[in-house]
Amino acid sequence: SSDVCSSDLMAASAMALAKILPGIYIDAVPSRQMPAGLAVVRHLASTGRLRQVVVMGLGTNYIVTQKQLNQLLRIIGPDRKLVLVNTYVPDEWSKEVNATDAGFVRRHPDVVLADWYNTIKNRMYLLWPDHIHPEMPGTSVYARLIYRAVQATRALTGAQPARGL
């Protein structure tokens, strides 16, 4: 099962996520930024509660840096998989966040990108008038995107040689 750390976008989609990924642990707080997200993941790791797949969807509220993403990868360790969810926000920093996420995924082939930007950019009718938060049908689209990304991490795991044989 998966852990999710996010801001208000994922909080809006929590019900849809729980339906499509039963047993998912969601820690989503409105207006959360990356340093707070790293603290949550660090706490889950230190208390032995971090799951095999970590989904990080931060960047809606402020920039994300390569240094922060490197920290995140160190915290989760080599035996877990990471899904990064990029952002769709009518603010300039979202372009920077998405470029940072894309560059990080290129350098780390075991990290899966859940591309919310390209999923929603031509379906604005699924968002509230703020052009950030999904309406109910949009939450299902968001949840399916996360589901597919989590499934993609399992494909990566399956592609690795079996240990102990």
Helices and strands as residue ranges (DSSP letters): E 2-6, H 8-12, H 14-20, E 25-28, H 34-46, E 53-57, H 66-76, E 81-85, H 93-107, E 111-114, H 116-120, G 124-126, H 136-159
